[in-house]
Amino acid sequence: MALPPQDERTLPAVVLQDLDRRPLEHALAELHSLVDQHGHVIVVCSQALPESVERRLYTVRALLETDRIALFRPPLPPLGLAVLARQLRQLASCDLSPGVLASAGRLLTHYIHAGALLGSVARLDHVPVGLKSHARSWMPGSQFGVVAHPVPQLVRIGPEAALDGPEFGTSLLVAKGQLPSDWVAGTLAPSWRVQGLRETPLPAESPDWWGTGKVTEFCAYLPDLSVLYQLVTSVRQSTCHWCGIDVIGDRCVFCSATPPVYDTAPALSGPRRDAALGPRRDAALGPRRDAALGHRRERRALTG
């Protein structure tokens, strides 16, 4: 789901549809064209989609033999994922390098509070459901407030029902389904002290993700581009030792490499001898060897 632009600077999104159903050469041509046109491509993919979609994406990237396609599947429900994708589209208009922009997805995920108002939790798999809540979900008229991210929460809607929300200023996006959203707008929004509320259509994947069609999904997020930019640029940047791209965090989002690990164990106190060769001459290197580096051991992740 591609949300409408948040402001005039928000770049448009490209929706990759039916990747696992179309012929492979069609998906190859589409991704190859995007890479040629933009240089780098960030694919934000829902965990609710079939594994065949993820396999197709990895296959396409491997066949193109490129490390300029980043695949990102954050643990967010559909509306939260759409919000995150729009935040990245906002930041794409700024002077951020492709690696920093792609890495920003992991950072911004922590600032998204995503949940739903449900008519049943009998088939809810993404949030722990107690036996009592499961039994009550069969009672006619029952409703439940659920937060799936960042910390799972579940309450039965009643006079005292409350969900812990963000401790910073956010806007609230509400996607109405087959359930009235009065509790979300009248109770949840004031308790979370949101600075604005907007409505949008319900994502097509939401009923499957939440396990029921009786759902109204909501997401609290940071809407201001200046705040997003300051948040991302305040994090220390580093250069990937494998592909050379600038990133934030401990894993390159394009080649999946992690930083090298150095063995800092102290050196032996005396010269080591080999029975056949005699004393080793490593100690004679003296200043030519940087003892602070130790013995380098690299961890590299496969990109396919």
Disulfide bonds with the S-S distance in Angstrom:
none
